[in-house]
Amino acid sequence: MIIDTHVHFYDPTRPGGVPWPPKDNALLYRPILPRHFVERTKNMGITGTVVVEASKWVEDNQWILDLATDNPCIVGFVGSLDPKSADFEKNLDRFSANPLYRGIRLGLQRGSLQDQDALMPQLQQLADRDLQLDLMTNGKQLPINAAIAAQLPTLRLVIDHVGHVEVTGEAPDPEWVHGMLTIAQYPNVYCKVSGMVERAAQQPAPDDPAYYAPTLDILWDAFGEDRLIYGSNWLVCERAAPYETVLSIVTHYIETKEPEAMEKFFWKNSKAAYKWIER
């Protein structure tokens, strides 16, 4: 059983189009829907996905929830809402009434967590509804983000794309290592092992699992077997490597650990982080 916790669905042919991806991206700019994901991952053991927002438009939160109605492969959805909006609480209540709505994604990197201290009341509203927060961040910002985990211990945080570190096959950036060790001190923080092939210094990304081991070693030491979760970042990942490579890299690494680590990494830890819905 594998739950992929980072997939984007969208359809540029809809009336009004989409804000992302850009039209000049030949790989990404086409309808990417649940049936495409199911077909692409057939026979790989993927049993469900947590969709992560790919649009800043408020009504696209509902578009994904509507999409999920007839697509049971979607077990959860991380939406997109602006905490600074006057309608934030109203929209949060509206969308989270659907049990598939598991939280939102923000990040200093994207400008949506500027002055994060001022947003603590809004982030507390996520915790009050038993929702979570995905974080787009990097090594410089991780110690700043740690303040969220410290001040809101009941809010579950998930770091996306291994904190956007460059993967070189050697020891990773010391600033990133410090940031990961800092934020990992808080038990309410999880790290999503996604985006590594896109961050590989060598492109196309190497398929040798040893190339990624120095980065994964830091994550394993920081978060252990209970707080690392699997995500592919499909379809974006295929700009750097096929889905088979993304899955193979982490499988080879985790299978060297204790036997129960595989189940934890591929679905149990994400269940704890997202509280996704079994369908």
LOLUMVO-309563 format. One record per residue (C-alpha): residue number from 1; residue in three letters; x, y, z. Coordinates in steps of 0.5 Angstrom, whole numbers. Example, Ala and Ser with C-alpha at 12.3 -4.5 7.8 and 13.67 -1.06 7.14 Angstrom:
BEGIN
+-----+--------+-------+-------+-------+
! num ! residu !    px !    py !    pz !
+-----+--------+-------+-------+-------+
!   1 !    ala !    25 !    -9 !    16 !
!   2 !    ser !    27 !    -2 !    14 !
+-----+--------+-------+-------+-------+
//
This chain:
BEGIN
+-----+--------+-------+-------+-------+
! num ! residu !    px !    py !    pz !
+-----+--------+-------+-------+-------+
!   1 !    met !     0 !     0 !     0 !
!   2 !    ile !     3 !     7 !    -2 !
!   3 !    ile !     0 !    14 !    -1 !
!   4 !    asp !     3 !    19 !    -6 !
!   5 !    thr !     2 !    25 !    -2 !
!   6 !    his !     4 !    30 !    -7 !
!   7 !    val !     0 !    30 !   -14 !
!   8 !    his !    -3 !    36 !   -18 !
!   9 !    phe !    -9 !    36 !   -22 !
!  10 !    tyr !   -11 !    41 !   -27 !
!  11 !    asp !   -14 !    42 !   -33 !
!  12 !    pro !   -12 !    48 !   -38 !
!  13 !    thr !   -18 !    46 !   -43 !
!  14 !    arg !   -23 !    49 !   -37 !
!  15 !    pro !   -27 !    55 !   -39 !
!  16 !    gly !   -22 !    61 !   -36 !
!  17 !    gly !   -16 !    56 !   -36 !
!  18 !    val !   -11 !    55 !   -31 !
!  19 !    pro !    -6 !    60 !   -27 !
!  20 !    trp !    -1 !    54 !   -27 !
!  21 !    pro !     2 !    51 !   -31 !
!  22 !    pro !     5 !    56 !   -36 !
!  23 !    lys !     3 !    55 !   -43 !
!  24 !    asp !    10 !    55 !   -46 !
!  25 !    asn !    11 !    48 !   -42 !
!  26 !    ala !    10 !    43 !   -46 !
!  27 !    leu !    10 !    37 !   -41 !
!  28 !    leu !     6 !    40 !   -36 !
!  29 !    tyr !     1 !    44 !   -40 !
!  30 !    arg !    -5 !    39 !   -41 !
!  31 !    pro !   -10 !    36 !   -37 !
!  32 !    ile !    -8 !    32 !   -32 !
!  33 !    leu !   -13 !    29 !   -28 !
!  34 !    pro !   -14 !    23 !   -23 !
!  35 !    arg !   -15 !    18 !   -29 !
!  36 !    his !    -8 !    20 !   -32 !
!  37 !    phe !    -5 !    19 !   -25 !
!  38 !    val !    -8 !    12 !   -24 !
!  39 !    glu !    -6 !    10 !   -31 !
!  40 !    arg !     1 !    12 !   -30 !
!  41 !    thr !     2 !     9 !   -23 !
!  42 !    lys !    -1 !     2 !   -25 !
!  43 !    asn !     2 !    -4 !   -22 !
!  44 !    met !     7 !     0 !   -18 !
!  45 !    gly !     3 !    -1 !   -11 !
!  46 !    ile !     0 !     6 !   -11 !
!  47 !    thr !    -7 !     6 !    -8 !
!  48 !    gly !    -8 !    13 !    -7 !
!  49 !    thr !    -6 !    20 !    -7 !
!  50 !    val !    -6 !    27 !    -3 !
!  51 !    val !    -7 !    32 !    -8 !
!  52 !    val !    -4 !    39 !    -7 !
!  53 !    glu !    -6 !    45 !   -10 !
!  54 !    ala !    -4 !    48 !   -16 !
!  55 !    ser !    -8 !    54 !   -17 !
!  56 !    lys !    -9 !    61 !   -13 !
!  57 !    trp !   -16 !    61 !   -15 !
!  58 !    val !   -21 !    60 !    -9 !
!  59 !    glu !   -26 !    57 !   -13 !
!  60 !    asp !   -21 !    52 !   -15 !
!  61 !    asn !   -21 !    49 !    -8 !
!  62 !    gln !   -28 !    47 !   -10 !
!  63 !    trp !   -26 !    44 !   -17 !
!  64 !    ile !   -21 !    39 !   -13 !
!  65 !    leu !   -27 !    37 !    -8 !
!  66 !    asp !   -32 !    36 !   -14 !
!  67 !    leu !   -26 !    32 !   -18 !
!  68 !    ala !   -25 !    28 !   -12 !
!  69 !    thr !   -33 !    26 !   -12 !
!  70 !    asp !   -32 !    20 !   -17 !
!  71 !    asn !   -25 !    19 !   -16 !
!  72 !    pro !   -23 !    15 !   -10 !
!  73 !    cys !   -16 !    15 !   -11 !
!  74 !    ile !   -16 !    22 !    -8 !
!  75 !    val !   -16 !    21 !     0 !
!  76 !    gly !   -14 !    28 !     2 !
!  77 !    phe !   -13 !    35 !    -1 !
!  78 !    val !    -9 !    40 !     1 !
!  79 !    gly !   -12 !    47 !    -1 !
!  80 !    ser !   -10 !    54 !    -3 !
!  81 !    leu !   -13 !    60 !     2 !
!  82 !    asp !   -10 !    66 !     3 !
!  83 !    pro !   -10 !    67 !    11 !
!  84 !    lys !    -9 !    75 !    10 !
!  85 !    ser !   -16 !    75 !     6 !
!  86 !    ala !   -22 !    77 !    10 !
!  87 !    asp !   -26 !    71 !     8 !
!  88 !    phe !   -21 !    66 !    10 !
!  89 !    glu !   -25 !    63 !    16 !
!  90 !    lys !   -31 !    63 !    12 !
!  91 !    asn !   -27 !    59 !     6 !
!  92 !    leu !   -24 !    55 !    11 !
!  93 !    asp !   -30 !    53 !    14 !
!  94 !    arg !   -34 !    52 !     7 !
!  95 !    phe !   -28 !    47 !     4 !
!  96 !    ser !   -26 !    44 !    11 !
!  97 !    ala !   -34 !    41 !    12 !
!  98 !    asn !   -31 !    36 !     6 !
!  99 !    pro !   -27 !    31 !    10 !
! 100 !    leu !   -22 !    30 !     4 !
! 101 !    tyr !   -20 !    38 !     6 !
! 102 !    arg !   -14 !    36 !    10 !
! 103 !    gly !   -11 !    43 !    10 !
! 104 !    ile !    -7 !    49 !     6 !
! 105 !    arg !     0 !    50 !     3 !
! 106 !    leu !     4 !    56 !     5 !
! 107 !    gly !    11 !    59 !     5 !
! 108 !    leu !    16 !    64 !     6 !
! 109 !    gln !    19 !    62 !    -1 !
! 110 !    arg !    12 !    64 !    -4 !
! 111 !    gly !    11 !    70 !    -1 !
! 112 !    ser !     5 !    67 !     3 !
! 113 !    leu !     8 !    67 !    10 !
! 114 !    gln !    11 !    74 !    10 !
! 115 !    asp !    10 !    76 !    17 !
! 116 !    gln !     9 !    69 !    20 !
! 117 !    asp !     8 !    72 !    27 !
! 118 !    ala !     2 !    76 !    25 !
! 119 !    leu !    -1 !    70 !    22 !
! 120 !    met !    -1 !    66 !    28 !
! 121 !    pro !    -9 !    67 !    30 !
! 122 !    gln !   -10 !    64 !    23 !
! 123 !    leu !    -6 !    58 !    23 !
! 124 !    gln !    -9 !    57 !    30 !
! 125 !    gln !   -15 !    56 !    26 !
! 126 !    leu !   -12 !    50 !    22 !
! 127 !    ala !   -11 !    47 !    29 !
! 128 !    asp !   -17 !    48 !    32 !
! 129 !    arg !   -20 !    44 !    26 !
! 130 !    asp !   -15 !    39 !    26 !
! 131 !    leu !   -12 !    41 !    19 !
! 132 !    gln !    -5 !    41 !    18 !
! 133 !    leu !     0 !    46 !    14 !
! 134 !    asp !     4 !    44 !     8 !
! 135 !    leu !    10 !    49 !     8 !
! 136 !    met !    14 !    51 !     2 !
! 137 !    thr !    21 !    53 !     5 !
! 138 !    asn !    28 !    53 !     5 !
! 139 !    gly !    35 !    52 !     9 !
! 140 !    lys !    35 !    59 !    11 !
! 141 !    gln !    27 !    60 !    13 !
! 142 !    leu !    27 !    53 !    16 !
! 143 !    pro !    29 !    56 !    23 !
! 144 !    ile !    24 !    62 !    22 !
! 145 !    asn !    19 !    57 !    21 !
! 146 !    ala !    20 !    53 !    27 !
! 147 !    ala !    17 !    58 !    31 !
! 148 !    ile !    10 !    56 !    28 !
! 149 !    ala !    12 !    49 !    31 !
! 150 !    ala !    14 !    52 !    37 !
! 151 !    gln !     8 !    57 !    38 !
! 152 !    leu !     2 !    52 !    35 !
! 153 !    pro !     4 !    45 !    38 !
! 154 !    thr !    -3 !    42 !    36 !
! 155 !    leu !    -2 !    44 !    29 !
! 156 !    arg !     1 !    39 !    24 !
! 157 !    leu !     7 !    42 !    19 !
! 158 !    val !     9 !    38 !    13 !
! 159 !    ile !    15 !    41 !    10 !
! 160 !    asp !    15 !    40 !     2 !
! 161 !    his !    20 !    38 !    -3 !
! 162 !    val !    25 !    36 !     3 !
! 163 !    gly !    26 !    44 !     4 !
! 164 !    his !    29 !    45 !    -3 !
! 165 !    val !    36 !    43 !    -2 !
! 166 !    glu !    40 !    42 !    -8 !
! 167 !    val !    42 !    35 !    -8 !
! 168 !    thr !    49 !    34 !   -11 !
! 169 !    gly !    51 !    26 !    -9 !
! 170 !    glu !    55 !    29 !    -3 !
! 171 !    ala !    54 !    32 !     4 !
! 172 !    pro !    48 !    37 !     3 !
! 173 !    asp !    48 !    45 !     4 !
! 174 !    pro !    50 !    46 !    12 !
! 175 !    glu !    45 !    52 !    13 !
! 176 !    trp !    40 !    47 !    10 !
! 177 !    val !    42 !    41 !    15 !
! 178 !    his !    42 !    46 !    21 !
! 179 !    gly !    35 !    48 !    19 !
! 180 !    met !    32 !    41 !    18 !
! 181 !    leu !    35 !    39 !    25 !
! 182 !    thr !    32 !    46 !    28 !
! 183 !    ile !    25 !    45 !    26 !
! 184 !    ala !    25 !    37 !    27 !
! 185 !    gln !    26 !    38 !    34 !
! 186 !    tyr !    19 !    39 !    34 !
! 187 !    pro !    14 !    33 !    34 !
! 188 !    asn !     9 !    36 !    30 !
! 189 !    val !    13 !    37 !    24 !
! 190 !    tyr !    14 !    32 !    18 !
! 191 !    cys !    18 !    32 !    12 !
! 192 !    lys !    16 !    30 !     5 !
! 193 !    val !    21 !    26 !     1 !
! 194 !    ser !    19 !    29 !    -5 !
! 195 !    gly !    22 !    34 !   -11 !
! 196 !    met !    29 !    31 !   -10 !
! 197 !    val !    30 !    29 !   -17 !
! 198 !    glu !    28 !    36 !   -19 !
! 199 !    arg !    33 !    39 !   -14 !
! 200 !    ala !    39 !    34 !   -17 !
! 201 !    ala !    45 !    38 !   -19 !
! 202 !    gln !    46 !    33 !   -25 !
! 203 !    gln !    40 !    33 !   -30 !
! 204 !    pro !    37 !    29 !   -32 !
! 205 !    ala !    37 !    27 !   -25 !
! 206 !    pro !    41 !    20 !   -24 !
! 207 !    asp !    37 !    14 !   -22 !
! 208 !    asp !    43 !    11 !   -18 !
! 209 !    pro !    40 !    11 !   -11 !
! 210 !    ala !    47 !    12 !    -8 !
! 211 !    tyr !    47 !    19 !   -11 !
! 212 !    tyr !    41 !    21 !    -6 !
! 213 !    ala !    43 !    18 !     0 !
! 214 !    pro !    47 !    23 !     3 !
! 215 !    thr !    41 !    28 !     3 !
! 216 !    leu !    37 !    22 !     6 !
! 217 !    asp !    41 !    21 !    11 !
! 218 !    ile !    40 !    28 !    14 !
! 219 !    leu !    33 !    27 !    14 !
! 220 !    trp !    33 !    20 !    17 !
! 221 !    asp !    37 !    23 !    23 !
! 222 !    ala !    33 !    29 !    24 !
! 223 !    phe !    26 !    26 !    23 !
! 224 !    gly !    27 !    18 !    24 !
! 225 !    glu !    22 !    13 !    21 !
! 226 !    asp !    16 !    16 !    24 !
! 227 !    arg !    16 !    23 !    21 !
! 228 !    leu !    18 !    22 !    14 !
! 229 !    ile !    13 !    21 !     8 !
! 230 !    tyr !    13 !    20 !     1 !
! 231 !    gly !    11 !    24 !    -4 !
! 232 !    ser !    12 !    24 !   -12 !
! 233 !    asn !    11 !    32 !   -14 !
! 234 !    trp !     8 !    28 !   -20 !
! 235 !    leu !     7 !    31 !   -26 !
! 236 !    val !    13 !    36 !   -25 !
! 237 !    cys !    18 !    30 !   -22 !
! 238 !    glu !    18 !    28 !   -30 !
! 239 !    arg !    21 !    34 !   -32 !
! 240 !    ala !    27 !    31 !   -28 !
! 241 !    ala !    26 !    23 !   -28 !
! 242 !    pro !    21 !    18 !   -29 !
! 243 !    tyr !    16 !    16 !   -24 !
! 244 !    glu !    19 !     9 !   -23 !
! 245 !    thr !    26 !    13 !   -22 !
! 246 !    val !    23 !    17 !   -16 !
! 247 !    leu !    19 !    11 !   -13 !
! 248 !    ser !    26 !     7 !   -14 !
! 249 !    ile !    30 !    12 !   -10 !
! 250 !    val !    26 !    12 !    -4 !
! 251 !    thr !    25 !     5 !    -4 !
! 252 !    his !    32 !     3 !    -4 !
! 253 !    tyr !    34 !     7 !     1 !
! 254 !    ile !    28 !     5 !     6 !
! 255 !    glu !    29 !    -2 !     5 !
! 256 !    thr !    35 !    -2 !     9 !
! 257 !    lys !    32 !     0 !    15 !
! 258 !    glu !    28 !    -4 !    20 !
! 259 !    pro !    22 !    -8 !    17 !
! 260 !    glu !    16 !    -3 !    19 !
! 261 !    ala !    20 !     3 !    16 !
! 262 !    met !    17 !     1 !     9 !
! 263 !    glu !    10 !     2 !    12 !
! 264 !    lys !    11 !     8 !    16 !
! 265 !    phe !    14 !    12 !    10 !
! 266 !    phe !     9 !    10 !     5 !
! 267 !    trp !     3 !    11 !     8 !
! 268 !    lys !     2 !    10 !    16 !
! 269 !    asn !     6 !    17 !    17 !
! 270 !    ser !     2 !    21 !    12 !
! 271 !    lys !    -4 !    18 !    15 !
! 272 !    ala !    -2 !    21 !    22 !
! 273 !    ala !     0 !    28 !    18 !
! 274 !    tyr !    -6 !    29 !    14 !
! 275 !    lys !   -11 !    24 !    17 !
! 276 !    trp !   -13 !    23 !    10 !
! 277 !    ile !   -20 !    19 !     9 !
! 278 !    glu !   -20 !    11 !     7 !
! 279 !    arg !   -24 !    11 !     1 !
+-----+--------+-------+-------+-------+
//
